Amino acid sequence: MDIPEILKKAKVIAVVGLSDNPARPSYNVAYYLSEQGYTIIPINPNIAEWRGIKAYKSLQEIPQPNRSSIDVVDIFRKSEDVPPIVDEAIKIRAKTVWMQVGIVNGEAAAKARAAGLNVIMDRCMKIEHRKLNGL
């Protein structure tokens, strides 16, 4: 599945590494995506909530049925921190793993693809969404 198709079909995005600090890129991207109608699930063990939405320590901590409705796992973590996140994304049966700008992990990407997930690396969901919509 290509980027436009992923963005058009996705409804629920789990943002791993989502900060509650408005100056951080993760906050800015998640805020934009929420304003575009996506449901955001914050994943960060260091915050209790993001903009009034309960945050979870990990993808596996998200209760059902919400966990099985995750279309995209958007990752804002260092490249070396990606493999366990991909393992969790596979376990919860997410449809896509999206590594933000500057985040690349070929081994984790190959594992996700082998499990049937779409993989996007080193791209920003906000930028790609804006391009798709001519903004």
MARMI-633235 format. One record per residue (C-alpha): x negated, y negated, z. Coordinates in steps of 0.2 Angstrom, whole numbers, padded with zeros to 4 digits, always signed. Layout:
MARMI-633235
XYZ
...
END
This chain:
MARMI-633235
+0000+0000+0000
-0007-0017-0004
-0007-0033+0006
+0009-0041-0001
+0019-0025+0001
+0013-0023+0019
+0018-0041+0023
+0035-0039+0015
+0039-0022+0023
+0032-0026+0041
+0043-0032+0055
+0034-0027+0071
+0016-0032+0074
+0006-0027+0089
-0008-0039+0091
-0023-0031+0100
-0034-0044+0109
-0020-0057+0109
-0025-0072+0119
-0014-0083+0129
-0025-0098+0125
-0018-0109+0111
-0036-0113+0106
-0040-0095+0101
-0037-0088+0083
-0027-0073+0089
-0015-0085+0098
-0014-0096+0082
-0011-0081+0070
+0002-0073+0081
+0011-0089+0084
+0012-0092+0065
+0018-0074+0062
+0031-0075+0075
+0037-0091+0067
+0039-0082+0051
+0051-0069+0059
+0039-0055+0064
+0041-0047+0081
+0025-0049+0090
+0019-0036+0104
+0004-0043+0114
-0009-0031+0118
-0022-0037+0131
-0026-0030+0148
-0031-0047+0154
-0014-0056+0152
+0004-0052+0159
+0013-0061+0145
+0011-0071+0129
+0024-0085+0126
+0036-0076+0138
+0034-0059+0129
+0027-0045+0141
+0009-0040+0136
+0003-0022+0137
-0014-0016+0142
-0015-0004+0127
-0004+0002+0112
+0000+0018+0121
+0007+0008+0136
+0021+0001+0125
+0037+0010+0129
+0048+0020+0117
+0057+0016+0106
+0046+0000+0103
+0030+0010+0101
+0037+0020+0086
+0043+0004+0077
+0026-0004+0075
+0022-0008+0057
+0005-0016+0059
-0009-0015+0073
-0018-0032+0070
-0035-0031+0078
-0044-0046+0086
-0058-0037+0094
-0077-0034+0090
-0080-0022+0076
-0088-0009+0088
-0072-0010+0099
-0061-0004+0084
-0063+0015+0085
-0052+0018+0101
-0039+0006+0094
-0038+0016+0078
-0036+0032+0088
-0022+0024+0098
-0014+0017+0082
-0014+0035+0074
-0007+0042+0090
+0008+0030+0090
+0010+0032+0072
+0008+0014+0067
+0009+0012+0048
-0006-0001+0045
-0022-0005+0054
-0027-0023+0050
-0044-0029+0056
-0045-0048+0056
-0058-0059+0047
-0076-0054+0052
-0070-0037+0059
-0076-0022+0049
-0078-0004+0054
-0079+0009+0040
-0079+0024+0051
-0063+0019+0060
-0055+0014+0043
-0059+0031+0035
-0052+0040+0050
-0036+0029+0049
-0034+0032+0031
-0037+0051+0033
-0022+0050+0046
-0011+0042+0033
-0012+0024+0039
-0015+0009+0027
-0031-0001+0032
-0035-0019+0029
-0052-0026+0034
-0060-0043+0036
-0044-0052+0031
-0032-0064+0041
-0014-0060+0041
-0009-0078+0042
-0020-0083+0027
-0013-0068+0017
+0005-0072+0022
+0003-0091+0017
-0005-0086+0000
+0009-0073-0003
+0022-0087+0000
+0013-0101-0009
+0010-0111+0007
END
